[in-house]
Amino acid sequence: MGDRRWARSDDWVGSEIEDSFVMVNIDSGKYVALNPTATAVWEALASPSDQATIERALCDTFEVSPEDCHRSVSALLGQMYDLQLVSQV
């Protein structure tokens, strides 16, 4: 997954509500609430990015080792892909 470029899906809109970033799919009506880490990944995808760029942004934001960040971002991008929040470009 490391060299793939990722982009946000245009089908989702979101807003911060209390401690979560809540997103709704405008076509299906499905919704998800993103935790702070997932929100940081979403924000890092303001423009299409590769995984290494996303990981650097998260390491700058959170106190996390590069190894833990890599594992977490890999898993999170997989989950976001399954939910159709992101796509590979």
Backbone torsions as a table, in degrees:
resi	resn	phi	psi	omega
1	MET	NA	-14.4	-170.0
2	GLY	-62.5	-36.0	-175.8
3	ASP	-97.1	-0.9	178.4
4	ARG	-74.6	149.7	174.3
5	ARG	-99.5	140.5	-177.1
6	TRP	-118.2	148.7	178.2
7	ALA	-141.3	151.3	174.7
8	ARG	-66.3	149.7	171.5
9	SER	-83.1	138.4	178.8
10	ASP	-76.6	-6.1	-176.9
11	ASP	-81.9	-4.8	-175.9
12	TRP	-114.9	139.6	172.1
13	VAL	-126.7	154.4	-177.1
14	GLY	-150.1	166.9	178.8
15	SER	-154.3	147.5	177.4
16	GLU	-77.9	127.8	178.0
17	ILE	-131.4	114.8	-175.4
18	GLU	53.3	-117.9	-175.7
19	ASP	-98.7	11.0	-176.9
20	SER	-128.2	159.2	171.0
21	PHE	-106.3	111.6	-174.7
22	VAL	-98.5	131.6	-177.4
23	MET	-122.8	144.5	179.0
24	VAL	-126.5	134.9	174.3
25	ASN	-81.6	119.2	-172.7
26	ILE	-70.5	-19.1	178.1
27	ASP	-89.4	-45.4	-173.7
28	SER	-95.7	-21.4	-176.1
29	GLY	83.2	-1.1	176.7
30	LYS	-67.6	150.9	178.6
31	TYR	-136.9	155.6	176.1
32	VAL	-140.3	153.8	173.3
33	ALA	-114.2	125.2	-178.8
34	LEU	-94.0	136.6	173.8
35	ASN	-77.8	175.8	-177.5
36	PRO	-57.6	-36.7	179.3
37	THR	-67.3	-47.1	179.2
38	ALA	-64.0	-36.5	177.1
39	THR	-63.9	-40.3	178.4
40	ALA	-64.3	-38.1	176.4
41	VAL	-65.2	-44.8	178.5
42	TRP	-57.5	-45.0	179.8
43	GLU	-66.0	-36.4	178.4
44	ALA	-65.8	-20.4	179.3
45	LEU	-94.5	25.5	175.4
46	ALA	-56.9	-30.5	168.8
47	SER	-132.3	152.6	-177.9
48	PRO	-52.6	137.9	-176.3
49	SER	-142.8	157.6	172.3
50	ASP	-89.4	167.5	-175.1
51	GLN	-61.8	-38.6	-179.1
52	ALA	-61.0	-39.0	178.3
53	THR	-66.1	-41.8	177.6
54	ILE	-62.0	-44.6	-179.3
55	GLU	-62.5	-40.8	178.1
56	ARG	-61.3	-41.7	179.1
57	ALA	-62.5	-40.6	-179.8
58	LEU	-71.3	-38.3	177.3
59	CYS	-64.0	-30.7	176.7
60	ASP	-74.4	-24.6	-175.7
61	THR	-93.6	-39.8	-174.4
62	PHE	-115.7	154.3	173.3
63	GLU	-82.8	96.6	-177.2
64	VAL	-150.1	145.0	177.2
65	SER	-74.1	152.9	178.2
66	PRO	-57.1	-36.2	-179.8
67	GLU	-66.3	-47.5	178.7
68	ASP	-64.4	-39.3	179.2
69	CYS	-61.9	-44.6	-179.8
70	HIS	-59.4	-47.3	179.4
71	ARG	-61.6	-45.2	-177.9
72	SER	-65.9	-44.5	-178.8
73	VAL	-66.8	-39.2	177.4
74	SER	-59.1	-47.9	180.0
75	ALA	-64.7	-43.8	-177.5
76	LEU	-65.1	-43.2	178.1
77	LEU	-62.9	-36.2	175.9
78	GLY	-62.9	-43.8	177.7
79	GLN	-65.7	-43.0	-180.0
80	MET	-65.3	-35.4	177.1
81	TYR	-65.8	-44.8	178.9
82	ASP	-60.6	-34.7	179.2
83	LEU	-83.8	-2.8	-178.9
84	GLN	65.3	29.1	173.5
85	LEU	-77.8	-32.2	-179.1
86	VAL	-131.0	162.6	175.1
87	SER	-136.5	162.5	175.1
88	GLN	-90.5	135.9	-178.9
89	VAL	-122.6	NA	NA
